[in-house]
Amino acid sequence: MTRLLSQSFRSVKPHQTNLCRASSESQTGSSSSTRSSWSVYLILSTNNPIKTYVGVTNDFSRRLKQHNGELKGGAKASRAGRPWICACIIFGFKDQSEACALESKWKICSRKLPRKRKNGVMTEQEDNISLELLRHRQAALTKVTGSFDFNHLEIDWQLDPS
């Protein structure tokens, strides 16, 4: 007796038209509310090694908990230096694509922008390191404003880099 593999291992689930319509309607309704909630954020580590991280999310409180290890997920790059605190958050993006574009430009500009030095040597004190990192990220963000439309965005610096 021969049995077709397609009968034993079904690759396509049977469609339920009512269920599909209901779920697609709920997804479109919920996506319109999340569209305006995309944000780009800058977080600062509070333990060694002191560093910053720029990311994009549609739920910042959840994302910060992930970075701090309270929830699963989060970037591997943010495991060291926990806990993290919010330094800056930018709201008002039209969509995820626009938020990701700013995140990318900010990161690239931060990498290319030369580091400021005091007396030819980088400062080694933790407070100064945090301040210098924030100033560097702020300078990069200021430079990006020339190539990105910020008119509809709200920038909230929660830690003062000046």
Buried (B, 14 or more C-beta within 10 A) or exposed (E): EEEEEEEEEEEEEEEEEEEEEEEEEEEEEEEEEEEEBBBBBBBBBBEEEBBBBBBBBBEBEBBBBBBBBEEEEBEEEBEEBBEBBBBBBBBBBEEBEBBBBBBBBBBEBBEEBEEEEEEEEEBEEEEEBBBBBBBBBBBBBEBBEEEEEBEEBEBEBEBEBE
